[in-house]
């Protein structure tokens, strides 16, 4: 019976069973809303987001396709409480079910505030909100960059306030101030203004204003994005944040160089009131002119006091004039005394010259010259004698050296001759002629080469026999034998 019962159960393939389960779940749970805390969040390279929604007891695997990710108003993060809307389906590849999320929103304002506080602590720990990073605003910027919506009332308020206070050149970078793309567009605007060249065709702003009207925390959430905060902290252009009303705040307010309570307040921070500035400049000019006049008047009074303290010029010259007259009076007597003194000196010199007449000085000089000539002659004779003796000594030394040289050469030649005789005797004893003199014969072939063995003798060949006292020629004949012809050559 059991075998028959089991045989009535239909058979399923794995794919058929997986498909049936998928249809059952999708029909039963085609649209559900799930509230829970986000667990592990993974952003795939394809753009899809895989995450877990959990509570105290269970965990639900979920996925957000790339097309739906771009429509989210916030970035999914671990620990955030959310409400997700989608459908339950299965993933046959791993035999599990999952929630395909169409939309997702934070579960109440408290969750967003908790996420905001956590992000604030993390960015503050990196030093993005430190006061030493803040830049000073320029006093009167030439170009003002505004990042806001081009169609809202914010830009009109800013332009109206700038026109009232001090008209400036304004560049507007249009962005969405809420929604999914708000953070990305604001980040690109900050980085784009900073990337403009200083002397480029489009002027680079001297200060930036990021402005938006008031709204809820969800509306302002794009200005709490980490990308916006980092772009603001890295901006080389001073930046003013004017987000919401005075009671609203965002992380951009903390990262900006200045925070304005309203967009209109930001315009008031950027430029002064032109009329007030002109009035202040006029007051400063009048005070400066008055100060210069007072200074000139003081200098004139000082000059008059100093001029009264100075003596009269005629009094200053009176003493010098009197001294000049006294010197002129003394000059006449001094000239007479000087002339008489020089005259007396000339007479004395004339007397001395008479005692030293030129003729007497010539005779005395001639006598001194004669004595010098005699001494020079005697010295020259003595020098000649010394040089002659020196020459004789050198000649004697030269003769001795030549005699020793000749003796040395004779002895050297004698030794060379003895050595040559010895070598000649040795050559004679080792010469082949000495061997021939002892009775030996040298046999030469037709070319004059000596024969060293009997194997080199050929019949009917001509040979020459060299003896000690001459040579003999042997003419080879095949029939009658060799014919000996004597060619005696005396050596």
Secondary structure, 3 states (H helix, E strand, C coil): CHHHHHHCCCCCCHHHHHHHHHHHHHHHCCCEEEEEEEEEEEECCCCCEEEEEECCCCEEEEEECHHHHCCCCCCCCCCCEEEEEEEEEEECCCCEEEEEEEEEEECCHHHHHHHHHHHHHHHHHCCCCCHHHCCCCCCCCCEEEEEECCCCHHHHHHHHHHHHHCCCEEEEEECCCCCCCHHHHHHHHHHHHHHCCCCCCCCCCCEEEEEECCCCCCCCHHHHCHHHHHHHHCCCCEEEEEECCCCCCCHHHHHCCEECCCHHHHHHHHCCCHHHHHHHHHHHHHHHHHHHHHHHHHHHHHHHHHHHHCCCHHHHHHHHHHHHHHHHHHHHHHHHHHHHHHHHHHHHHHHHHHHCCHHHHHHHHHHHHHHHHHHHHHHHHHHHHHHHHHHHHHHHHHHHHHHHHHHHHHHHHHHHHHHHHHHHHHHHHHCHHHHHHCCCCEEECCCCCECCCHHHCCCCCCEEEECCCCEEEEECCCCCCCEEEEECCCC
